[in-house]
Amino acid sequence: MPSKSLYWASPLLVVNVLFGHNFPVFAQPKEEPEVEQNLTEEEEQEIFIIITDQILNQPVFAPFRREATVRDSSRPVYVINREQMEAQGARTVQEALRYLPGILSDGTSGGQLGAQSGQIIRGGNSAQVLILLDGRPINDVGFFGGFDLSNFTTDNIERIELLPGGSSTLYGSDALGGVINIVSRRGTGETPQVSVRANVGSFGLNEQAISSRGETNGVSWAVGYTRTQSDNNFPFRIDRIGLQSQRENADVLYNNFNVQLAGNMGDRHNLTFNALYLNKDFGVAGGIPIPNSTGAFNSLTPLARQSTNEVLLDLTLASKLGEGEDSLLTTRIYGDFLDYNFNNPTPFGGEDQVNRRALGLQVQHNWQITPTQNITYGFDYRNTRADNTTINNNLSTLNYDGNIAQQAIFASYAVDFSPQFNLNLGLRQDFNSLVNGSFTSPSVGARYHITPQTTLRANYGRSFRAPQVLNLEGLGAFNVVGNPELKPERGNSFDIGIDQQLGNRGLLRLTFFSNRIDNLINFEFGNPSTYSNIGEIRTTGLEADLNVQIAPNIFGFANYTLNNPRILRDNNPAIEGNQLSFRGANRLNVGIAYERNIYLALILSNLNSYFVDNANTESLPGYTTMDFKTRIPLSGNVNFTGAIDNIFDRQYEQFPGFPALGRNFRVGLSATF
């Protein structure tokens, strides 16, 4: 008979895996050991857990810019942790976000591994969603904006935090729709630990990863390497144009490395160094020509390729001030270096190169003034230099070579007026050298416990997004003129919600939101083309998240995201009042899992139809997929993992002319020593 601790760990692990919450796995059985020893095997299997406490007590950083819990936040925040990513077989951050509420993350260039990500949160597109790595920004402010989350493999990730709603008060530019914070894994324990895994699957999938963590002579360390490859030559069908064919030139190869070293410098100081290398090389398949105005025209050849090499470095010193544990000063310096190359060797094609480096500094002080008052304040600085060159017919054209200096001061204050009522206030002042502008971002949030089972939440915040180098300087090789008079995009975000505990075995979280963005930076076609501040949108909607234990060893979840983005103002009055293209899709995820000695899960995902043009004359049909996940222990430290995604081989497009992946599978082994 398996040990009792495995039976306690097993249901907790299921909730970790299925619901995306970071629960301590072996926490529950300490209170009644004598009773457990007398249980029969059947009784040991039938374990109920306190889901509400485990969800609300999970650690998060993004809503506070300091470590706290979901329970402490007036903002809705959703988490996917290490155990869930492993059980789902999520290979990239883009894939890991798939089943969370509050986000549309399927991407815009097909569903195969390596296809460019696209994250839409509360009407904000990828460039309007801020991506953080351990709390510091990694968004591109030179070329495309945003960050391609398909570049980021998951073996080095402890958890991912999704924070919908404007967040410029804490993090500055680009946080109009929301924030995604990627938390890296850390070294732990005096006994070194080595983990390995290997997977194979459909369409030439081949994965290998090795990592090690531990502590030696007071220095903790975590190192890892991941290699992932897939041919991605998959069959597809686009029913609306009667096309059935084979997707080609969509292969991808990842080679990612990570290193982290951390150690104490005396009793009051801790120094941490992180280095991450992200390499992705892939074929650019382009779109399938389709007969409508938004259809992709494929001028790419089977030789078109793109590669990215990115190095992310940071050094952080955490210092405890005073004599107690109530004052922490954190100083971080960081650098990001990107080398991007796109090559389409045709008579009409060419090569596009982007080089970018960003250097930054974060200094912040977290001070627990009294047991009921906390203040976090500090200074941010980031300097980004980016250049873009196009080579065509041996003629090299420098499109832009620009520099952006961003700096800000910020403060956030939280006070508990009573055990039932909490209020938080925030203010940030940003300065941007590129547009010679300053931006003020206030916020306010409140949390009120009506009863021990019911909590109300409400938040308001202003946000902004500064123009990029590309917007201001243009692309000379493509007859695009920059506009140095561009103003920053502005956002006003409001949400109100309720957390309702369903006894000890369930939690329902509902959030109504309204997100308004004006001064939208639009691309205007012409001769030459340019950019302008035209447009205003408002997105209203609902985020619903339900987690329950249905029966002993059986767990379920459901979440629903409703988006209604409307164009309030545009240079074309005919489209005012219409739904904004691509951002009006609604997402439903429903899953059920059984966990005893093995883990089995079925997850249904539905996306409704959505418009692909602002005139609202053309749309893509919705689709429903069903995925199966399993994990079977083969021994105490070896697991078999398997998945079948899109079981019923649903054929659909995620973007006009970009077919998504049909039925596919993967199987593998993972082990920890």
N, C-alpha and C positions, 0 to 999 in steps of 0.2 A: 504494500500500500504506500502511495507517495506520502512524503512528510506533510505535517499539518501546515507548515509555513507556505508550502506550495499552494495549498488550497486557499489560504488567505491571500496570497499574492495574485493568484490567478484572476479572480473577479476584479480586483483593483487594476490589474493590467489591462483587462478588457475595456474598462472605462477610460483608462489612459489611451488605449489604442483607438477606440471608436469615437470618443467624444473630443479628443484633442486636449485633454487637461493633464497637467503635470502633477500626478499624485505620488506621494511616497508609498512605494509598493509594499513594504513590510511593516506598516505602521499599526494595523488594527489589533492583532491578537494579544497584545501585552496585558490587557486588563483581566482576562479570564483564562489563564493557562490551564488551571486544573480542570475546568469544564471541558476545554477542547480535548484534553487527553482522554476523556471518557466518551467522546463522540464516536459513533459508528462511521464507517466510510461513507455511507449514503448521506448521513447528517452533515458530515464535513463538507460535502459537495454543495449543500444548499446554504450558501452564504449570502446574506443581504448586507449591503454596505451603505454608509451615509454619503450619498452622492452629493447632496447640497454642500456639505462642509468641504468635501474634497474639491469641488469646482470653485467655490468662492475663496478658498484659502490657497489656491495655486499662485506662485510668484509671477509677477509681471513688472516690467520696467517702463514701457512706453508711455502709460498715462501720467506718470509722475516725474520722469527723468531721475528716478531713484528706485531702489528695490522696495516693493510693497506687494499687496495681493489684489486679486480681482475684487474682493469684498470691499476694499478701501476706495475703489474707483467710482466716481460718479459717471464716468464715461463707459459705454459698452466696449469690452475688449474680449477678443476671441483668441485662443491659443491652440497651436498644434505642437505636440511635444515629440521627444525622441522616439518613444515607444510606438506612437501612432505612425510616424514616418517609416519606421522599419516594417511594421505590419502591413502597411499599404503598399510598400515597395516604391514609395515616392522617391524618384531619382533626382529631381530638381526642386527648387523652391516653388516654381510655377506649379508643378504637379502636387506639391504638399498643400497648397492653398485651395485645392479643388473642392473640398467638401465643407469648407467653412462658410458661415453666413456673412453677409455684408459685402461680398466681393464677387465680381465676375472675372475669372482668371483663365479662361480657356485659350486666350491668345488670339492673334489675328492673322496668322500665317500657316494654318494647319495644325493638326493635333499630334504630329509625330514628335518623338524625342528630339530636342534641339531647335524646334520651331520657335521663333521669337515670341516672347511672352507679351501679354497685354492685360493690365490690371485696371479694372474700372470699379471705383468705390464712390458711391453717392453722387453719380454723374460726373466725377472727375476721371479723366483718362490717365494713361500711364505717366505722362509728363506732369500731371497734377497730383500724383501720389508720391509721397516722400519715402524713400527706401533708406533704412538705417542698418548699419552693422555694429552690433553691440552699443547702440545709442549714438552713433555718429554718422553723418550723411555720406552716401556714396552715389547720389544721383548725378547724372551727367548734366552739366550746365553749359556745355559747349555746343553739342551737335543735336542729338535726337531728344534729349531730355529723358527723365525717368531712368530706369535701370532694367536691363533685360534679365529677368529672373530665371530664364531658361539657362543662363550661363552658370548659375550657382548650384552645384551638386550638394546633396544633403548629408554626406557622411560626417562632416565637421560641424553639424548644427545640433544644438541642444533643444531649441524650441524656436518657433516663429510666432510673433505677436502681431495681431491685426487690430488696429485702432481706427475705426471709421470716424469721419468728421474732421473738420478743420483743426490743425494742430500747430499753427505758426507760432503761437505763444511760447511753446517750449522749443521748437525746432527750426523756425524760420521759413525760408522760401520753399515752395513746391508742395506744401502740406495742405492743399485745398480740399482734396477728396478724403484724405486719410493718411495713415502712416503704417508701414510694415517694418517691424524691427526683427532682424535676424540675430539670434543669440548663439554664439559659437560655443562648442564644447570646451570644457576645462579639464586640466589634469586633476586627478583625485586619488587619494589613498597611497599608503606607503608601499603596498604590493603592486608592482607593475602589472598592467593588464594589456593583453594583445587581442584585438578583434580582427577577424578576417571574414570576408563574404565573397561569393561568386554567384552570378546569375546568368542564365541564358534564356532566350525567348524568341518571339516572332520577329521576322524581318531582320535577322542577323544581329539581334541584341546580344551583347557580350560585355559583362561587367565584372570588374575585380576591384576590391578595396582592402586596404590593410591600415590599421591604426593602432596606436599604443598610447596609454596614459599611465601616469604614476607620479611618484614623488621620491626624490633622492637628495639626501643632505639638505632638506628644507626647501628644495626647489621642485615645484610641480611642473609637469610637462605633458603636452599632448601633441602628437605628430601623426600625420596621415597622408595617404596617397590614394587617389581614386582614378581608375581608368574605365571609361564607358564608351562603347562603340555600338553603332547600329547602322545597317545599310538603308533601312527605311524605304525599300522598294516594295510598296504595298499596293494591292489592287483597290480601286475606288469606283464609285458610281455616283454621278450627279443626275438624278432623275429628272429635274426640271428642264434639262437640255438634252436628255437622252444619251448621255455620254458614259461609257464604261471603258476604263483604261488602267494603266499602271503608273503609279507615282515613281518618278526617277529623279536622280540628282538631288536627293534629300538626305544623304548620309550625314552622320555626325560622329566626331571623335572628341572626347573630353580627356584631359590630363590635368588634374587638380591636386595641389599640394597644400598642406597647412602645418604650421608650427606655432606652438604657444609655450612660453616659459614664464613662470611666476614664482616669486619668492619674497619672503619678509626681509625687511631691512630694519632690524630692531623690533621692538614691540609695537610700534605705532605706524609703520609704513609698509606698504606692499607694492612691489613693482611688477608689472605684467607687460610682456612683449608678444605681439601677434604678427604673424606673416601669413598671407594667403595668396596663392597663385592660381588664377583661373584661366584655363586655356580651352578654347572651343574652336574647332575647325569643321566647317560643314559646307555641303553643297547647297546652292540657292536655287530651288526648283522653280520659284516664281508661281504665277497664277495661271489657271486654265482659262483661255479666252471664252467668255460667255456673252450672249447677245443682250446685254443691257448696259445702261449708261455707267453703272458702277463696276462693270466686269473688268477683270484684270487682263491686260494685254501682255503676253509673255514674250518679251524681247530677249530673254535670257537663253543661253546655250547650255548644253549639258556640262560645259566646262566652267560655268559661273560658280565661284566659291567665295566664302567669307571666313575670315579668321579674326579672333579677338584674343589678345594676351593682356591680362590685367593683373597687377600686383597691388595688394592692399596691405599697408603696414601701419601699425600704431604702437605707441609706448605709453603706458598709463601708470601714474603714481597715485595711490590712494593713501591719504595721511589722516590718522585720527588726531584731532586737536583736543586740547584740554586734558582732563584727567579721566573722563568717562567715555561712553560709547555713543554720545549724542551729537557729535560734531565730526563730519567727514569732509575733507577737502580732496577733490579729484582733479588732477591735471593730466591732460592727454595731448600728445602731439601725434599727427598722423600724416601719411602720404599715400596717394593713389596714382598709379601710372598705367595708362591705357595705350595700347597699340592696336589699331583697327585697320583691316585691309579688306576691301571688296574688289574682286577682279572678274570682269565679264569680257573675255577675249573674243570679241567679234569685230567686224569692220566698223560697227556703229557703237560698240561698247567702249570699255576702258577700265581704268583702275582708280579707285577712290581710297585715300588714306587719311586717317585721323590719328593724331597724336595728342594726348592730353595728360597733364599732370596737375594734381591738386595737393596743396599742403595746408594743413589745418591745425588749429589749437582750440582746445576746450578747457576752461577752468570753471569749476562750479563747487559751491559749498552747500552741503545739506546740514541743516542745524535743527535739531529737535529742541525748540526753545523751552517748552514745557511739555508735560505728558499729553497735552491736548492741542499743541501748536507746533507746526513744522514749516520751515521756510527753505526753499531751494533757490539759489540765485547764482549768477555767473556771467561769463563772457565767452563768446564764440567768435572764431576767426577762420576764414577759409579763402585761399587764393587759388584760382584755377586758371591755367593757361591752356588754350586749345588752338590747334591749327588743322586745316583741312585742305588737301591737295588733290586735284584730279589730273590724271595722266591719260591723254587720248591722242592716238596717232603720234606718239613720241613727243607730244606737246604737253608740258607741265604747267598747270594753272593753280596758283594759290588762291583759294576761295576766301579764306579768312585766316587771320592770326590774331587772336584777341586774348585779353586778360580780364578776369573778374576778381575783385576784392570784396568780400562780404564780411561784415562784422556786426556784432549785436551784443546788447546787454539784456538780461532777462531776470525775472523773479516770479516765483510761484509760492503762494501762502495758503496753507490749509489749517483750519481750526475746527475742533469738535466743540460745539456749543453745549452739547449734551450727548449721552450715549446714543441718542436717536438721530441727532441732526448734525451734519457736517457741511461746511462751506469751503470752497477753494476759489482763490482769485489769482489771476496771472496777468503779466504785462511784459511785453518785449518791444524793444526798439531796434530795428535793423537799418543798416546803411549799406548801399550797393554802389560801387564805383562806376559800374558800366552805365548805369542810367542816372547817376548823380541823384539818387533818390533815397529817402528815408521812409520807413514804414512802421506804423504802430499797430501791434496786435494784442488786444486785450482778450481776456476770457473769464468766465465765471461758471462754476458748477456747484450743484448741491445734491446731497443724498439724505433721504429721510426714511428711517425705519418706522413704518406705520405700526407694524407688529413684528415679533421675532421672525415671522414667516414672509413678510411682505415689505419690500423696499422700493421707494420711488427715487428716480434719478432725473436730473434736468441739467442741460449744459448749453452754453452759448460761447462762440469764439469767432474772431475775425482772422482771416488768413490772406496770404498773397503768394504770387509766383512772379518772380522777376523774369524779364526777357532773357533769352540765351544769346551767346555770341552769334550764332547762326541768324537769329532774327534781326539783329542789329547791323551785321556786316554783310549778310547775303551769301549767295553762291554764284560767283562770277561766271564759272564755267557752264552754268545752267541758266544764265540770263535771269537770275533772281537778285534783286536789289534789296539790301537791308534798309531798315527804317530806324534811325537813331532816336526818333521821337516816341518810340513805343512806351506805353505806360505799363506798369505791372498789372497782372490780373488780380482781382480782389474777390474775396469770398466771405460770406456770412453763413455760419453753420449753427443750426439749432437742433437739439434732440431732447425728447422726454421719454422715459421708459419705466418699466416695472420689472423687478425680479420677484417671482412668486415661487416659494418653496412648496413642493408637493410632499409634505411629510419629510421623511429622511431619504426617500427613494426617487426624488425627481426635482427638477428645477426648470421653470419656464421663464425665459427672458424675452420681453417685448420692447422694442424701441421704435418710436415714430420719429422721423427726421425730416428736416427741410434744409437744403443746401443751395445757396444762391451764389453764382459766380458771374462777375461782370468784367468789362474791359477784356473780353476774350481776344487772344492773339490769333488772328485768322490769316491763312495764306490766300492771297488774291491772285488769280491767274490773270496774265496780261502780257504785254510786250513793252517793257519787262514785267515780270511778276514781282510781288513784294508782300510785306506783312503789314497788318493794321489792327488797331484795337476796335473791333466791331463785334458787338454781340453781348447778350446777357441771357443766362439760363437759370432756371430754378428746378431742382430735383426734389420731389417729395417721395416718401416711401416708408417701408416698414421692414424691420429686421426681427425675425422670430427664431428663437433657439430653444429646443426642448430636449432634455436628457432624462431618461427614466430607467429604473431597473424594473423590468416587466415581471420577472419571476426569478427564482434562484438560478443563477448562472446564465440568465438571458437578459440582454441589455438592448435598449433601442434609443435612437435619436432621430430628430427631424428638425430641419431649419429651412426657413423661407425668406428670400430677399425680394422685396417688391420695389421696383424703380419706375418713377414717372418723371423723366427729364423733359422740360418744356422750354422752347425758345421764346423768351420774352421780348427780345429786341434783336434786330439784325438789319444789315444794309438792304436785305430783300424783304420788304414787308409781307410778301406773299407767304412766307414760311413762318411768320410769327404766330405763336400758339401751337405749332407742330411739335412732335416729339423729336428730340435730338437723336441723330442716327447712331446706331450701335449701342447706345447706353441705356436703352429702354427695356432690355431683357429682364425677365424675372426668373429666379433660380429656386428650385426645390430639391433638397437632398433628404433622403429617408434611408435609415440603415438599421439592421438588426444583427446581433451577434450572439453566438453561444460560446461559452468558455468553460471547459472542465479541465481535461488534460490537454485538449487541443483548442485552437481558436478557429472559428468559422464565422464569416461575415458576408452579408449581402447588402450592397449599397446601391440605391436607385437615385439617379440624378436627372432632373428635367430642366430644360431651358426653353422658355416659350419663344414664339416668333418675335422678330424685332426689325425695325426699319433700317435700311442701309443707306438712305439718303434723307436729307433734311426736308425735301419736298413731300416725304411720306408717300411716295408712289411705288416704291420697290421695297421688298422685305425678304428675309430668309426665313424658311419655316423652322419651327421649333423641333426639338428632338428629345428623346428619353433613352438613357443608357442604363444598363445594369452591370455591376461589377461584383466579382467574387474574390475574397481574400482568405488566406489560410496560413496558419503557422502550426507546425507539428514538432514537438520536441523529440529528438532522436536519442538524446542522452542529456546529462546534466548541463552540458555547455554547448551542445550542437542542436540547431534547429533547421528544419526544412521549411522553406517559405514558398508560397505559390500565389498566383493571381491570374484571373481571366477577366479582362476588361472589355466592356462593350459585348457582353455575352451573346446578344441577339444580332450582332453585326449590323447595327444601325448605321446607315449611310447619311451623312449630312455635311454641310459646309459651316465653318466658323467665320468665314469671310468670303465674299463672292469670288469664286474661282479657286478657293483653297480648300480642298477636301480634307476631312478629318480622318483619323485612323479608325478602321473597322475593328472587328474582333481580333484580339491579340492576347498572348499569354506570356508568362515568365515563371520560371522555377529556379530555385537556388538553395544554397546552404550558407548558414552563418554560424560562426563559432567564436567563443570568447575564452581565453586561457589566462 
